[in-house]
Amino acid sequence: MSSRGHEPDDERALLTRLKEGDYEAFEEIYARYYRQLTGNLMKLLKNRDLVGEALQEIFIRLWNNRKNVDPEKPIKAYLFRIGENLVYDTFRKAARDEKMRAYFMAFTTEAYEHIEKTLFEKENRQMLYNAIEKLPPQRKKVYSLCKLEEKSYKEISEMLGISTAAVNDHVTKANAFLKEYFSSHPSLPALITATVLLGNLS
C-alpha cells in the first residue's frame, strides 16, 4: 500500500463498496485507519482495554450503519467522531464509578486536549465561571485576565500595578482553590474541568 495517503477517488470507490455490503471493503477501511484511531484513543483513555473496546465499537457501528455512509465525505472524520463520542461516554461512566474516577483524575490535561473545547462549550463553562466568582476579588481579576483573556504575566503586572511574582502567586493559589472546589464535585463536568485546570494552571 502506498505511504503517501489515499486518493479521493480510491476512497470514494471503497466507501461505495462498503455501502453495498462489501466486507472486503470494510476490512480495507479497518486496515487503513485502525492504527491512527488506536493512537488517538490511547492519548485520551490511557488504557489498552478501554481502547480495544472503543476500537471494536467504532467498527461495529461503521458496519451496522454502512448504508448511511456518504462516499463523498472522508470516512476518517466519521470514524474519529464516533471515537470521540465513545470517549465522552466513558467519562460519563467514570463519573459514576469511584475507581474509574480516580483513574482519570490521575491524568494531566494532555489526555483531554482533543475534547476540552467541546466539554467546556457544552456544559462546563458556567461551572467554571461560578468557581471563579468564589475567588477573592484581586485573585479573580488576575485569573480571569490570565486564563480567560490569555494575558501574559507581564501584561497583567502592568495593568494591575503588581509584580509578576504577585501574579504568579495569585494564579498558583487560584489553582489550589479550583482543584479543591472541583474535586468536591465528582460529577463528570467537574471531574474533567478540574483535570483540564490542573494542567493549564500549573
Backbone bond lengths (Angstrom), bond angles and torsions (degrees), N, CA, C in turn:
res aa  C-N    CA-C-N  psi(-1)  N-CA   C-N-CA  omega(-1)  CA-C   N-CA-C  phi
1 M - - - 1.468 - - 1.519 110.04 -
2 S 1.283 118.61 137.44 1.456 122.30 -178.17 1.516 110.60 -66.35
3 S 1.346 116.98 143.54 1.453 121.28 -178.44 1.517 111.66 -90.24
4 R 1.335 117.49 -1.60 1.457 117.73 -175.44 1.525 112.90 -89.17
5 G 1.318 116.61 9.96 1.474 118.58 176.60 1.509 111.00 107.34
6 H 1.304 116.24 -171.76 1.453 121.38 -176.08 1.520 109.52 -119.20
7 E 1.310 115.67 128.43 1.458 120.64 -179.54 1.535 109.82 -68.51
8 P 1.346 116.77 145.48 1.476 120.06 -179.74 1.517 113.31 -55.39
9 D 1.318 117.20 -42.01 1.466 119.98 -179.20 1.519 111.13 -64.88
10 D 1.324 115.79 -38.35 1.455 121.33 179.17 1.522 110.03 -62.54
11 E 1.342 116.49 -46.39 1.463 119.81 -179.12 1.527 110.79 -68.89
12 R 1.301 116.64 -37.25 1.463 120.39 179.46 1.530 110.26 -59.48
13 A 1.321 115.26 -44.54 1.462 119.76 179.30 1.522 111.02 -65.03
14 L 1.330 115.25 -39.13 1.464 120.83 179.81 1.526 110.78 -63.98
15 L 1.321 116.35 -43.61 1.458 120.47 -179.25 1.526 111.73 -69.56
16 T 1.307 116.23 -32.46 1.461 120.07 175.64 1.523 109.96 -63.62
17 R 1.316 115.86 -42.73 1.473 120.11 176.94 1.522 111.41 -63.73
18 L 1.338 116.10 -41.82 1.463 120.26 178.20 1.518 109.88 -60.00
19 K 1.307 116.45 -46.07 1.465 122.68 -178.82 1.529 111.35 -57.45
20 E 1.330 114.22 -31.64 1.469 119.92 -179.12 1.526 112.29 -86.39
21 G 1.354 116.54 0.69 1.459 119.85 176.45 1.509 114.97 94.16
22 D 1.317 117.79 18.08 1.464 121.81 179.55 1.527 109.53 -78.02
23 Y 1.355 116.14 110.35 1.468 119.59 -175.76 1.525 112.20 -70.14
24 E 1.318 117.39 -28.75 1.461 120.10 177.39 1.532 110.67 -65.48
25 A 1.312 116.78 -34.47 1.467 121.04 176.21 1.534 109.59 -66.05
26 F 1.310 115.81 -39.66 1.468 120.68 177.16 1.525 110.31 -61.38
27 E 1.334 116.59 -45.18 1.465 120.66 179.62 1.526 111.35 -63.57
28 E 1.324 116.95 -35.01 1.459 120.75 178.62 1.537 110.30 -67.08
29 I 1.323 117.40 -41.47 1.464 121.00 177.86 1.532 109.64 -63.73
30 Y 1.314 115.81 -41.00 1.462 120.28 177.50 1.532 110.36 -59.27
31 A 1.312 116.03 -47.51 1.459 121.09 -178.27 1.527 111.86 -62.86
32 R 1.321 116.21 -33.97 1.462 120.74 -178.13 1.526 113.18 -72.76
33 Y 1.326 116.32 -36.58 1.461 118.34 -167.16 1.529 116.44 -117.22
34 Y 1.330 118.20 -7.72 1.462 116.62 -172.82 1.525 112.35 -67.27
35 R 1.340 118.57 -31.33 1.463 119.89 179.30 1.527 111.73 -67.24
36 Q 1.333 116.26 -44.27 1.468 119.99 178.75 1.533 111.01 -63.74
37 L 1.331 115.42 -42.15 1.456 119.65 178.88 1.525 111.01 -64.64
38 T 1.322 116.06 -41.87 1.456 120.31 179.20 1.526 110.46 -60.70
39 G 1.326 116.75 -45.00 1.461 120.51 -179.72 1.513 111.94 -62.22
40 N 1.320 116.71 -42.74 1.457 120.84 -179.52 1.526 111.52 -66.76
41 L 1.328 116.45 -43.51 1.461 120.75 179.73 1.525 110.91 -65.44
42 M 1.331 116.08 -36.06 1.460 120.05 -179.28 1.525 110.80 -65.42
43 K 1.329 116.90 -36.97 1.466 120.45 177.93 1.519 110.61 -62.47
44 L 1.317 116.15 -34.53 1.456 120.70 -175.97 1.522 113.31 -86.88
45 L 1.313 117.13 -40.53 1.458 120.98 -172.00 1.523 114.76 -100.12
46 K 1.330 117.10 -27.05 1.470 122.39 177.22 1.530 112.90 55.72
47 N 1.305 116.69 31.44 1.463 119.85 -177.87 1.529 108.48 -151.27
48 R 1.330 116.58 120.32 1.465 120.75 -173.95 1.527 112.59 -64.69
49 D 1.312 116.96 -36.26 1.465 119.17 -179.97 1.530 111.02 -66.22
50 L 1.336 115.87 -44.36 1.465 119.80 178.86 1.525 110.82 -65.64
51 V 1.330 116.11 -38.29 1.468 120.45 178.54 1.525 110.13 -64.38
52 G 1.335 116.39 -43.61 1.459 120.77 179.83 1.519 111.86 -60.62
53 E 1.335 115.90 -42.79 1.463 120.45 179.06 1.528 110.97 -64.55
54 A 1.338 115.41 -43.22 1.468 119.61 -179.36 1.524 110.61 -65.40
55 L 1.326 116.62 -42.78 1.460 120.91 -179.24 1.525 110.73 -61.58
56 Q 1.315 116.09 -43.77 1.465 120.29 178.28 1.525 110.90 -61.39
57 E 1.329 116.22 -42.96 1.459 120.91 -178.67 1.532 111.43 -65.93
58 I 1.331 116.92 -37.45 1.464 120.57 178.91 1.522 110.46 -57.71
59 F 1.334 116.52 -48.13 1.461 119.35 -175.52 1.531 112.75 -78.80
60 I 1.329 116.92 -25.05 1.466 119.23 172.17 1.532 109.17 -64.43
61 R 1.334 115.16 -43.80 1.475 119.34 179.76 1.526 110.96 -66.28
62 L 1.330 116.06 -38.19 1.459 119.04 178.16 1.523 110.29 -60.20
63 W 1.316 117.09 -47.81 1.460 120.82 -178.64 1.532 111.43 -65.84
64 N 1.329 115.89 -44.46 1.466 119.30 -178.24 1.531 112.43 -66.11
65 N 1.336 116.19 -27.55 1.468 120.56 -178.29 1.528 112.37 -107.22
66 R 1.321 116.30 19.78 1.471 120.38 -174.34 1.526 113.14 -57.91
67 K 1.322 117.37 -32.38 1.465 120.17 -178.29 1.529 112.26 -67.58
68 N 1.329 115.97 -19.92 1.462 120.30 -179.84 1.529 113.12 -95.06
69 V 1.321 116.92 -1.36 1.463 120.93 -179.44 1.535 109.66 -67.55
70 D 1.331 115.55 135.54 1.458 121.47 177.40 1.531 108.56 -99.75
71 P 1.338 118.25 109.75 1.474 121.30 -177.93 1.528 113.29 -60.77
72 E 1.325 117.32 -16.63 1.467 120.81 -179.05 1.528 112.43 -83.76
73 K 1.328 117.04 -9.98 1.466 120.50 -178.06 1.527 110.50 -111.03
74 P 1.340 117.65 141.02 1.468 121.34 -179.19 1.519 111.81 -58.16
75 I 1.315 116.10 128.38 1.459 119.95 -178.17 1.526 111.43 -73.31
76 K 1.323 116.83 -25.78 1.468 120.25 -178.72 1.523 110.90 -59.34
77 A 1.336 117.48 -46.46 1.463 121.11 -179.63 1.525 110.54 -61.65
78 Y 1.330 115.87 -38.67 1.465 121.09 179.38 1.526 110.50 -63.34
79 L 1.330 116.72 -44.71 1.460 121.36 -178.88 1.528 111.15 -66.09
80 F 1.328 116.45 -42.64 1.459 119.84 -179.81 1.530 111.53 -66.97
81 R 1.325 116.71 -33.30 1.463 119.94 177.82 1.529 110.59 -66.00
82 I 1.321 116.56 -41.30 1.470 119.98 175.69 1.524 109.32 -60.26
83 G 1.338 115.71 -44.13 1.459 120.66 -179.45 1.524 112.31 -59.65
84 E 1.320 117.07 -44.39 1.464 120.76 179.65 1.528 111.39 -64.24
85 N 1.326 116.25 -37.79 1.465 119.57 177.66 1.528 111.03 -65.35
86 L 1.319 116.39 -37.97 1.467 120.63 178.78 1.527 110.92 -67.64
87 V 1.332 116.27 -38.61 1.466 120.06 176.93 1.527 109.54 -62.78
88 Y 1.326 115.64 -43.35 1.463 120.18 179.34 1.530 110.18 -60.63
89 D 1.340 117.17 -41.39 1.467 121.20 177.14 1.522 110.73 -62.07
90 T 1.337 116.27 -38.55 1.460 120.65 179.35 1.520 110.53 -62.87
91 F 1.335 116.61 -41.51 1.458 119.93 178.14 1.526 111.35 -65.09
92 R 1.317 116.00 -35.24 1.467 119.54 177.13 1.536 110.04 -62.36
93 K 1.323 115.76 -44.34 1.470 119.67 178.32 1.516 110.38 -63.94
94 A 1.329 116.56 -36.65 1.459 120.89 -179.23 1.525 111.13 -61.31
95 A 1.319 116.52 -32.48 1.460 120.36 -179.14 1.525 111.60 -65.02
96 R 1.320 116.42 -20.17 1.463 120.49 -178.70 1.529 112.38 -104.08
97 D 1.322 116.75 1.07 1.461 120.13 -175.29 1.535 108.86 -126.63
98 E 1.334 116.66 118.25 1.461 121.30 -174.55 1.528 112.68 -59.29
99 K 1.323 117.33 -44.37 1.466 120.42 -177.87 1.526 111.09 -67.20
100 M 1.325 116.46 -43.52 1.464 119.57 179.37 1.520 110.51 -66.59
101 R 1.330 116.88 -35.67 1.457 120.38 179.39 1.530 109.76 -62.88
102 A 1.326 116.07 -44.89 1.463 120.43 179.22 1.527 110.27 -64.72
103 Y 1.331 115.57 -37.25 1.471 120.45 -179.87 1.521 110.91 -62.20
104 F 1.313 117.52 -47.67 1.461 120.64 -178.68 1.518 112.08 -71.85
105 M 1.316 117.73 -32.31 1.453 120.26 -179.89 1.527 111.81 -66.47
106 A 1.337 116.34 -16.81 1.466 120.22 -179.28 1.520 111.95 -75.78
107 F 1.326 117.76 -11.54 1.462 120.79 -176.91 1.520 112.25 -84.78
108 T 1.296 115.75 156.93 1.457 121.05 169.42 1.520 107.51 -88.97
109 T 1.294 116.55 -179.42 1.465 120.58 -177.62 1.520 113.26 -64.68
110 E 1.333 117.53 -15.52 1.469 120.82 179.88 1.514 111.70 -53.26
111 A 1.332 116.20 -37.61 1.463 119.67 -176.88 1.515 113.19 -70.31
112 Y 1.314 117.18 -14.69 1.452 119.65 -173.03 1.520 113.66 -117.91
113 E 1.320 117.84 6.02 1.459 120.39 -175.06 1.517 112.75 -54.70
114 H 1.337 116.62 -38.87 1.458 120.05 -174.38 1.529 113.97 -72.85
115 I 1.330 116.30 -19.65 1.463 118.30 -177.38 1.518 112.91 -118.83
116 E 1.333 116.50 -0.55 1.456 119.78 -176.77 1.530 112.24 -54.59
117 K 1.318 116.31 -49.66 1.464 120.21 -176.09 1.521 111.22 -61.26
118 T 1.325 116.76 -45.33 1.463 120.82 -179.30 1.519 111.41 -62.21
119 L 1.319 116.71 -44.76 1.454 120.29 -177.90 1.523 110.94 -64.97
120 F 1.321 116.75 -42.17 1.451 119.31 178.91 1.521 110.80 -62.74
121 E 1.325 116.71 -44.59 1.459 119.55 -177.53 1.523 111.80 -65.91
122 K 1.302 117.07 -38.95 1.458 120.48 -173.66 1.519 113.02 -75.43
123 E 1.326 117.45 -45.28 1.452 115.36 -172.26 1.521 116.66 -151.22
124 N 1.305 118.14 -0.91 1.453 117.81 -175.92 1.515 114.90 -104.41
125 R 1.309 118.03 -19.64 1.462 119.50 -171.72 1.526 112.43 -59.12
126 Q 1.331 117.72 -45.97 1.459 119.55 -179.33 1.521 111.08 -65.42
127 M 1.341 116.39 -36.42 1.454 120.17 177.97 1.526 110.57 -63.04
128 L 1.325 116.00 -39.30 1.458 120.79 178.08 1.520 110.63 -64.07
129 Y 1.336 116.33 -45.52 1.459 120.28 178.35 1.534 111.27 -59.86
130 N 1.330 115.60 -41.85 1.460 119.71 179.86 1.524 111.55 -61.22
131 A 1.337 115.87 -39.18 1.466 120.24 179.62 1.522 110.63 -68.47
132 I 1.307 117.01 -41.44 1.467 121.40 -179.98 1.521 110.32 -61.41
133 E 1.327 117.05 -36.43 1.465 121.26 -179.12 1.523 111.86 -62.49
134 K 1.315 117.58 -20.91 1.458 121.50 -178.00 1.527 112.38 -84.74
135 L 1.335 116.70 -7.67 1.461 120.42 177.98 1.527 110.33 -75.70
136 P 1.346 117.75 153.64 1.472 120.13 173.16 1.529 109.37 -57.96
137 P 1.337 118.16 151.41 1.472 121.88 -173.77 1.533 115.48 -48.85
138 Q 1.338 116.93 -51.07 1.462 119.09 -177.38 1.525 111.44 -66.91
139 R 1.324 116.25 -39.40 1.465 120.41 -179.83 1.526 110.20 -66.70
140 K 1.327 115.33 -39.62 1.470 120.23 177.75 1.529 110.25 -60.82
141 K 1.332 115.40 -42.40 1.458 120.14 -179.18 1.528 110.83 -64.80
142 V 1.346 115.90 -44.91 1.467 120.53 -179.62 1.525 110.36 -63.64
143 Y 1.321 115.94 -46.64 1.459 119.74 -178.31 1.531 111.11 -62.42
144 S 1.326 116.59 -44.70 1.462 120.77 -178.62 1.527 111.32 -61.95
145 L 1.323 115.80 -42.63 1.468 119.64 178.75 1.516 111.33 -64.84
146 C 1.325 115.39 -40.91 1.464 120.13 -176.07 1.525 113.12 -74.90
147 K 1.324 116.51 -48.05 1.460 120.21 -171.02 1.516 114.68 -97.92
148 L 1.319 117.45 -29.69 1.460 119.21 -179.77 1.522 112.13 -95.55
149 E 1.331 116.34 -34.35 1.463 119.55 179.02 1.524 112.05 -102.65
150 E 1.339 115.97 -4.04 1.469 123.10 174.53 1.532 113.01 58.08
151 K 1.328 115.50 39.95 1.459 120.31 175.01 1.531 109.08 -81.22
152 S 1.324 116.63 150.79 1.463 120.57 177.17 1.528 109.43 -78.40
153 Y 1.344 115.61 162.74 1.461 119.73 177.52 1.529 109.82 -58.05
154 K 1.331 116.67 -39.55 1.466 120.60 -179.07 1.527 110.83 -64.19
155 E 1.324 116.67 -43.91 1.465 120.38 179.44 1.527 110.88 -62.33
156 I 1.328 116.52 -43.18 1.462 120.62 179.98 1.527 110.26 -65.24
157 S 1.329 115.19 -40.40 1.460 121.06 178.72 1.523 110.78 -57.46
158 E 1.315 116.10 -45.43 1.465 120.95 -178.85 1.529 111.74 -71.27
159 M 1.342 116.56 -37.48 1.461 120.18 -178.85 1.530 112.38 -67.82
160 L 1.338 116.11 -39.09 1.465 120.28 -174.08 1.525 113.58 -101.38
161 G 1.346 116.51 -6.59 1.459 119.58 179.38 1.511 113.32 69.92
162 I 1.334 116.31 34.78 1.468 120.82 176.70 1.518 108.93 -125.77
163 S 1.322 117.25 164.86 1.454 120.77 -177.99 1.525 110.78 -75.68
164 T 1.330 116.49 159.56 1.469 119.77 176.58 1.529 109.91 -65.19
165 A 1.330 116.55 -29.27 1.469 119.74 177.37 1.528 109.88 -64.86
166 A 1.329 115.94 -38.04 1.469 120.14 178.26 1.528 110.13 -67.52
167 V 1.332 116.44 -38.67 1.467 120.55 176.57 1.519 109.83 -59.81
168 N 1.323 115.84 -47.70 1.460 121.03 179.78 1.527 110.98 -60.36
169 D 1.326 116.91 -39.91 1.459 121.30 179.97 1.526 110.65 -63.40
170 H 1.317 116.11 -43.24 1.471 120.04 178.58 1.525 111.30 -62.69
171 V 1.339 116.32 -43.52 1.463 120.19 -179.20 1.528 110.52 -64.90
172 T 1.339 116.21 -42.05 1.465 120.65 179.55 1.522 111.40 -62.29
173 K 1.334 116.38 -43.54 1.462 120.29 -179.28 1.533 111.53 -72.39
174 A 1.331 116.01 -33.37 1.466 119.01 175.44 1.521 109.59 -64.58
175 N 1.320 115.84 -40.72 1.459 121.09 177.88 1.522 110.92 -58.30
176 A 1.320 116.56 -46.52 1.464 121.22 -179.37 1.533 110.60 -62.55
177 F 1.326 115.80 -41.99 1.463 119.45 179.38 1.525 111.75 -64.50
178 L 1.334 115.88 -46.56 1.461 119.86 -177.35 1.526 111.31 -65.90
179 K 1.330 116.66 -36.14 1.465 120.00 176.16 1.520 109.78 -59.61
180 E 1.326 116.25 -46.67 1.456 120.88 179.97 1.536 110.91 -65.58
181 Y 1.313 115.71 -43.05 1.462 120.99 -178.11 1.521 111.39 -60.55
182 F 1.326 116.62 -48.93 1.457 119.02 -176.49 1.525 113.04 -75.77
183 S 1.313 117.14 -31.38 1.461 118.76 179.75 1.520 111.32 -66.70
184 S 1.340 116.91 -20.18 1.462 120.12 178.60 1.527 111.76 -89.04
185 H 1.347 116.69 1.64 1.474 122.12 177.47 1.524 107.93 -124.29
186 P 1.346 117.55 84.56 1.472 121.05 -170.10 1.524 115.89 -79.39
187 S 1.334 117.54 26.73 1.455 118.77 173.68 1.514 108.70 -77.36
188 L 1.298 117.57 164.92 1.469 120.64 -178.63 1.521 113.18 -57.15
189 P 1.329 120.13 -50.93 1.470 118.62 -178.51 1.518 112.04 -57.31
190 A 1.359 116.95 -43.02 1.456 119.90 -179.50 1.520 110.65 -65.73
191 L 1.304 116.37 -41.46 1.457 121.28 -179.51 1.515 111.63 -56.83
192 I 1.314 116.57 -51.25 1.458 119.62 -175.25 1.519 111.17 -75.26
193 T 1.329 117.62 -36.00 1.457 119.35 177.01 1.518 109.53 -60.97
194 A 1.326 116.87 -43.83 1.458 120.28 179.49 1.518 111.23 -59.54
195 T 1.323 115.61 -42.81 1.466 119.84 -178.98 1.506 110.51 -63.29
196 V 1.327 116.35 -43.84 1.462 120.47 179.38 1.526 110.61 -63.17
197 L 1.329 115.50 -43.97 1.456 119.79 -178.89 1.520 111.66 -62.75
198 L 1.313 117.13 -41.33 1.452 120.24 -177.86 1.511 110.84 -59.59
199 G 1.316 116.79 -38.31 1.455 119.29 177.92 1.509 112.37 -74.30
200 N 1.315 117.20 -41.42 1.465 121.05 -174.43 1.519 113.18 -76.28
201 L 1.328 117.41 -27.56 1.449 119.54 -174.49 1.514 113.80 -95.17
202 S 1.317 118.06 -8.98 1.456 120.39 -175.88 1.518 110.71 -72.82
